[in-house]
């Protein structure tokens, strides 16, 4: 069985046409942005509002890091 066919803990990605990890990897998306995609993709089927809060947190981190880069 392919690792992409196996899901540990739940089935919230099984109904998607493409798993977030496949999209993120194929497009070379960095960690913070990839995390936002992952949480926004699964929030209805797994973590609810908590997943949206996690996505928001990663956006806040990304904004903070990018502002720091601009200042330096």
Biotite code that builds the C-alpha atoms (Angstrom):
import biotite.structure as struc

atoms = struc.array([
    struc.Atom([0.000, 0.000, 0.000], chain_id="A", res_id=1, res_name="UNK", atom_name="CA", element="C"),
    struc.Atom([1.244, 3.466, -0.924], chain_id="A", res_id=2, res_name="UNK", atom_name="CA", element="C"),
    struc.Atom([1.922, 5.872, 1.933], chain_id="A", res_id=3, res_name="UNK", atom_name="CA", element="C"),
    struc.Atom([-0.488, 8.300, 0.232], chain_id="A", res_id=4, res_name="UNK", atom_name="CA", element="C"),
    struc.Atom([-3.252, 5.679, 0.384], chain_id="A", res_id=5, res_name="UNK", atom_name="CA", element="C"),
    struc.Atom([-2.727, 5.116, 4.109], chain_id="A", res_id=6, res_name="UNK", atom_name="CA", element="C"),
    struc.Atom([-3.891, 7.670, 6.645], chain_id="A", res_id=7, res_name="UNK", atom_name="CA", element="C"),
    struc.Atom([-3.034, 7.482, 10.308], chain_id="A", res_id=8, res_name="UNK", atom_name="CA", element="C"),
    struc.Atom([-5.768, 8.714, 12.658], chain_id="A", res_id=9, res_name="UNK", atom_name="CA", element="C"),
    struc.Atom([-8.907, 9.543, 10.701], chain_id="A", res_id=10, res_name="UNK", atom_name="CA", element="C"),
    struc.Atom([-10.089, 9.717, 7.118], chain_id="A", res_id=11, res_name="UNK", atom_name="CA", element="C"),
    struc.Atom([-10.486, 13.465, 6.623], chain_id="A", res_id=12, res_name="UNK", atom_name="CA", element="C"),
    struc.Atom([-8.244, 13.514, 3.508], chain_id="A", res_id=13, res_name="UNK", atom_name="CA", element="C"),
    struc.Atom([-9.695, 10.407, 1.836], chain_id="A", res_id=14, res_name="UNK", atom_name="CA", element="C"),
    struc.Atom([-12.585, 12.264, 0.170], chain_id="A", res_id=15, res_name="UNK", atom_name="CA", element="C"),
    struc.Atom([-10.341, 14.870, -1.474], chain_id="A", res_id=16, res_name="UNK", atom_name="CA", element="C"),
    struc.Atom([-9.316, 14.614, -5.127], chain_id="A", res_id=17, res_name="UNK", atom_name="CA", element="C"),
    struc.Atom([-5.741, 15.440, -4.144], chain_id="A", res_id=18, res_name="UNK", atom_name="CA", element="C"),
    struc.Atom([-4.246, 15.358, -0.671], chain_id="A", res_id=19, res_name="UNK", atom_name="CA", element="C"),
    struc.Atom([-2.865, 18.624, 0.672], chain_id="A", res_id=20, res_name="UNK", atom_name="CA", element="C"),
    struc.Atom([0.619, 17.084, 0.979], chain_id="A", res_id=21, res_name="UNK", atom_name="CA", element="C"),
    struc.Atom([0.604, 16.237, -2.752], chain_id="A", res_id=22, res_name="UNK", atom_name="CA", element="C"),
    struc.Atom([-0.406, 19.795, -3.694], chain_id="A", res_id=23, res_name="UNK", atom_name="CA", element="C"),
    struc.Atom([2.054, 21.365, -1.257], chain_id="A", res_id=24, res_name="UNK", atom_name="CA", element="C"),
    struc.Atom([4.940, 19.167, -2.419], chain_id="A", res_id=25, res_name="UNK", atom_name="CA", element="C"),
    struc.Atom([4.187, 19.528, -6.152], chain_id="A", res_id=26, res_name="UNK", atom_name="CA", element="C"),
    struc.Atom([4.179, 23.307, -5.835], chain_id="A", res_id=27, res_name="UNK", atom_name="CA", element="C"),
    struc.Atom([7.204, 23.637, -3.562], chain_id="A", res_id=28, res_name="UNK", atom_name="CA", element="C"),
    struc.Atom([5.187, 25.468, -0.920], chain_id="A", res_id=29, res_name="UNK", atom_name="CA", element="C"),
    struc.Atom([7.116, 26.286, 2.277], chain_id="A", res_id=30, res_name="UNK", atom_name="CA", element="C"),
    struc.Atom([6.138, 24.956, 5.728], chain_id="A", res_id=31, res_name="UNK", atom_name="CA", element="C"),
    struc.Atom([4.003, 27.818, 7.087], chain_id="A", res_id=32, res_name="UNK", atom_name="CA", element="C"),
    struc.Atom([1.989, 28.221, 3.887], chain_id="A", res_id=33, res_name="UNK", atom_name="CA", element="C"),
    struc.Atom([1.615, 24.451, 3.616], chain_id="A", res_id=34, res_name="UNK", atom_name="CA", element="C"),
    struc.Atom([0.292, 24.284, 7.151], chain_id="A", res_id=35, res_name="UNK", atom_name="CA", element="C"),
    struc.Atom([-2.341, 26.909, 6.326], chain_id="A", res_id=36, res_name="UNK", atom_name="CA", element="C"),
    struc.Atom([-3.436, 24.859, 3.306], chain_id="A", res_id=37, res_name="UNK", atom_name="CA", element="C"),
    struc.Atom([-3.570, 21.660, 5.383], chain_id="A", res_id=38, res_name="UNK", atom_name="CA", element="C"),
    struc.Atom([-5.705, 23.150, 8.164], chain_id="A", res_id=39, res_name="UNK", atom_name="CA", element="C"),
    struc.Atom([-8.066, 25.048, 5.855], chain_id="A", res_id=40, res_name="UNK", atom_name="CA", element="C"),
    struc.Atom([-8.563, 21.925, 3.752], chain_id="A", res_id=41, res_name="UNK", atom_name="CA", element="C"),
    struc.Atom([-9.541, 19.686, 6.671], chain_id="A", res_id=42, res_name="UNK", atom_name="CA", element="C"),
    struc.Atom([-11.375, 21.966, 9.098], chain_id="A", res_id=43, res_name="UNK", atom_name="CA", element="C"),
    struc.Atom([-14.899, 20.842, 8.169], chain_id="A", res_id=44, res_name="UNK", atom_name="CA", element="C"),
    struc.Atom([-14.086, 17.135, 8.496], chain_id="A", res_id=45, res_name="UNK", atom_name="CA", element="C"),
    struc.Atom([-11.656, 17.090, 11.407], chain_id="A", res_id=46, res_name="UNK", atom_name="CA", element="C"),
    struc.Atom([-10.900, 19.936, 13.782], chain_id="A", res_id=47, res_name="UNK", atom_name="CA", element="C"),
    struc.Atom([-13.652, 22.466, 13.122], chain_id="A", res_id=48, res_name="UNK", atom_name="CA", element="C"),
    struc.Atom([-12.991, 26.022, 14.252], chain_id="A", res_id=49, res_name="UNK", atom_name="CA", element="C"),
    struc.Atom([-9.827, 24.851, 16.051], chain_id="A", res_id=50, res_name="UNK", atom_name="CA", element="C"),
    struc.Atom([-8.276, 24.028, 12.663], chain_id="A", res_id=51, res_name="UNK", atom_name="CA", element="C"),
    struc.Atom([-9.191, 27.486, 11.373], chain_id="A", res_id=52, res_name="UNK", atom_name="CA", element="C"),
    struc.Atom([-7.517, 28.966, 14.461], chain_id="A", res_id=53, res_name="UNK", atom_name="CA", element="C"),
    struc.Atom([-4.410, 26.882, 13.696], chain_id="A", res_id=54, res_name="UNK", atom_name="CA", element="C"),
    struc.Atom([-4.396, 28.165, 10.111], chain_id="A", res_id=55, res_name="UNK", atom_name="CA", element="C"),
    struc.Atom([-4.788, 31.722, 11.409], chain_id="A", res_id=56, res_name="UNK", atom_name="CA", element="C"),
    struc.Atom([-1.892, 31.186, 13.815], chain_id="A", res_id=57, res_name="UNK", atom_name="CA", element="C"),
    struc.Atom([0.373, 30.042, 10.987], chain_id="A", res_id=58, res_name="UNK", atom_name="CA", element="C"),
    struc.Atom([-0.638, 33.123, 8.974], chain_id="A", res_id=59, res_name="UNK", atom_name="CA", element="C"),
    struc.Atom([0.163, 35.345, 11.935], chain_id="A", res_id=60, res_name="UNK", atom_name="CA", element="C"),
    struc.Atom([3.569, 33.667, 12.307], chain_id="A", res_id=61, res_name="UNK", atom_name="CA", element="C"),
    struc.Atom([4.261, 34.071, 8.593], chain_id="A", res_id=62, res_name="UNK", atom_name="CA", element="C"),
    struc.Atom([3.289, 37.750, 8.648], chain_id="A", res_id=63, res_name="UNK", atom_name="CA", element="C"),
    struc.Atom([5.495, 38.352, 11.685], chain_id="A", res_id=64, res_name="UNK", atom_name="CA", element="C"),
    struc.Atom([8.472, 36.585, 10.113], chain_id="A", res_id=65, res_name="UNK", atom_name="CA", element="C"),
    struc.Atom([8.047, 38.390, 6.794], chain_id="A", res_id=66, res_name="UNK", atom_name="CA", element="C"),
    struc.Atom([7.783, 41.784, 8.513], chain_id="A", res_id=67, res_name="UNK", atom_name="CA", element="C"),
    struc.Atom([10.982, 40.981, 10.399], chain_id="A", res_id=68, res_name="UNK", atom_name="CA", element="C"),
    struc.Atom([12.773, 40.182, 7.124], chain_id="A", res_id=69, res_name="UNK", atom_name="CA", element="C"),
    struc.Atom([11.625, 43.497, 5.619], chain_id="A", res_id=70, res_name="UNK", atom_name="CA", element="C"),
    struc.Atom([12.883, 45.439, 8.643], chain_id="A", res_id=71, res_name="UNK", atom_name="CA", element="C"),
    struc.Atom([16.302, 43.776, 8.610], chain_id="A", res_id=72, res_name="UNK", atom_name="CA", element="C"),
])
